[in-house]
Amino acid sequence: MPEQDELAGSNKSHQIKATAVLKLTYLQMLGYDMSWAAFHIVEVMSSPGFAQKRIGYLGASVSYNDETEVVLLCTNMFKKDFGSSNGYEVGLAINCLANICTVRARQPPAAPRAPRPARQPPARQLTARLCPAGLHPPPVQSGHVSSIPPY
């Protein structure tokens, strides 16, 4: 498989690995197994560039499940991205965590606590608070959220 060749080697650029993970994510959505590339997805998720990071988080959201062992490696990455000044990175981390959060990952100390995003928009605050429960917020109709449940 050419994607395995693209992922092999430690000196590959982040863009080449991100492209390979994007191809594998598409194949996963078509029904092929990509569980063998779980660690490579973690590498792409930790890329410094937002474009590569977004592809990694998409691959994790699509392919990680209860049996994926590398989910626990993502804990510090989530903590780092929750504290990011870039709101898009915070949104990526919250969305991915909501998709891959399992009962095992919710057990302390493995599960990163969703941030208390005081400087974030109200809709993102609501998403961050509902994410550990595996719930998704209702769509925002009028551009604001009237009440945010307490922690």
C-alpha positions as CSV (number, residue, x, y, z in Angstrom):
1,M,0.0,0.0,0.0
2,P,1.6,3.4,-1.0
3,E,0.2,5.0,2.2
4,Q,2.4,2.7,4.3
5,D,5.5,3.9,2.3
6,E,4.5,7.5,2.9
7,L,4.2,7.0,6.6
8,A,7.4,5.0,7.0
9,G,10.6,6.7,8.2
10,S,11.1,9.4,10.7
11,N,12.4,12.0,8.4
12,K,9.2,12.5,6.4
13,S,7.8,15.9,6.4
14,H,4.6,16.7,8.3
15,Q,2.8,17.5,5.0
16,I,3.6,14.1,3.5
17,K,2.4,12.3,6.6
18,A,-0.7,14.4,6.8
19,T,-1.6,13.6,3.2
20,A,-1.1,9.9,3.8
21,V,-3.4,10.1,6.9
22,L,-6.0,12.0,4.9
23,K,-6.0,9.3,2.2
24,L,-6.3,6.6,4.9
25,T,-9.2,8.5,6.6
26,Y,-11.0,8.5,3.3
27,L,-10.4,4.7,3.0
28,Q,-11.6,4.2,6.5
29,M,-14.9,6.0,5.6
30,L,-15.2,3.5,2.7
31,G,-14.9,0.6,5.1
32,Y,-11.2,-0.3,5.1
33,D,-9.3,-0.8,8.3
34,M,-6.7,1.7,9.3
35,S,-6.1,0.7,12.9
36,W,-2.4,0.0,12.0
37,A,-1.8,3.7,11.5
38,A,-3.1,4.9,14.9
39,F,0.3,6.1,16.1
40,H,1.0,7.9,12.8
41,I,-2.3,9.8,13.4
42,V,-1.0,10.9,16.8
43,E,2.2,12.2,15.0
44,V,0.1,14.2,12.6
45,M,-2.1,15.5,15.4
46,S,1.0,16.9,17.1
47,S,2.2,18.8,14.0
48,P,2.9,22.5,14.6
49,G,0.8,23.6,11.6
50,F,-2.9,24.0,11.9
51,A,-3.7,22.3,8.5
52,Q,-1.8,19.2,9.4
53,K,-3.2,19.2,13.0
54,R,-6.8,19.4,11.5
55,I,-6.2,16.3,9.4
56,G,-4.8,14.4,12.3
57,Y,-7.8,15.2,14.5
58,L,-10.1,14.2,11.7
59,G,-8.3,10.9,11.3
60,A,-8.6,10.3,15.1
61,S,-12.3,11.2,15.1
62,V,-13.0,8.7,12.3
63,S,-10.8,5.8,13.3
64,Y,-10.3,5.7,17.0
65,N,-12.6,3.4,19.0
66,D,-12.7,1.5,22.4
67,E,-9.9,-0.8,21.4
68,T,-7.5,1.9,20.2
69,E,-4.5,1.8,22.5
70,V,-3.0,5.2,21.6
71,V,-5.9,7.2,22.8
72,L,-4.2,7.6,26.1
73,L,-1.2,9.2,24.4
74,C,-3.4,12.0,23.2
75,T,-4.1,13.3,26.8
76,N,-1.3,15.8,27.0
77,M,-1.9,17.0,23.4
78,F,-5.5,17.7,24.4
79,K,-4.4,19.7,27.4
80,K,-2.0,21.7,25.3
81,D,-4.6,22.5,22.7
82,F,-7.2,23.3,25.3
83,G,-4.9,26.1,26.5
84,S,-4.1,27.4,23.1
85,S,-4.7,31.0,22.2
86,N,-6.0,29.9,18.8
87,G,-9.7,29.3,19.1
88,Y,-9.7,27.0,16.2
89,E,-7.2,24.6,17.8
90,V,-9.4,24.6,20.9
91,G,-12.4,23.7,18.8
92,L,-10.5,20.9,17.1
93,A,-9.5,19.4,20.4
94,I,-13.0,19.6,21.9
95,N,-14.6,18.1,18.8
96,C,-12.1,15.2,18.6
97,L,-12.4,14.5,22.3
98,A,-16.2,14.4,22.1
99,N,-15.9,11.8,19.2
100,I,-13.3,9.5,20.7
101,C,-14.1,9.8,24.4
102,T,-14.9,6.4,25.9
103,V,-15.6,5.1,29.3
104,R,-12.0,4.1,29.7
105,A,-10.7,7.5,28.6
106,R,-13.0,9.3,31.1
107,Q,-11.4,7.6,34.1
108,P,-9.0,9.9,35.9
109,P,-6.1,10.7,35.4
110,A,-6.3,9.7,31.7
111,A,-9.1,12.0,30.7
112,P,-8.2,15.7,30.3
113,R,-10.7,17.9,31.9
114,A,-12.4,20.1,29.4
115,P,-11.2,23.7,29.8
116,R,-13.1,26.4,31.6
117,P,-13.0,28.6,28.6
118,A,-13.8,32.0,30.1
119,R,-12.4,33.8,27.1
120,Q,-14.2,31.6,24.6
121,P,-17.6,32.3,22.9
122,P,-20.6,30.9,24.8
123,A,-21.3,28.2,22.2
124,R,-17.8,26.8,22.6
125,Q,-18.1,27.0,26.4
126,L,-21.3,24.9,26.2
127,T,-19.6,22.4,23.9
128,A,-16.6,22.1,26.2
129,R,-18.9,21.4,29.2
130,L,-21.0,18.8,27.4
131,C,-18.0,17.0,25.7
132,P,-16.9,14.7,28.6
133,A,-20.5,13.4,28.9
134,G,-20.5,12.4,25.2
135,L,-23.3,14.9,24.5
136,H,-23.4,17.4,21.7
137,P,-25.0,20.8,22.3
138,P,-28.1,21.9,20.5
139,P,-27.6,24.1,17.5
140,V,-27.4,27.8,18.3
141,Q,-30.4,29.5,16.8
142,S,-30.1,33.2,17.7
143,G,-26.3,33.5,17.8
144,H,-26.0,33.1,21.6
145,V,-26.6,30.5,24.3
146,S,-29.0,31.7,27.0
147,S,-27.7,29.5,29.8
148,I,-24.7,27.4,30.3
149,P,-24.9,24.5,32.7
150,P,-22.5,24.6,35.7
151,Y,-19.6,22.2,36.1
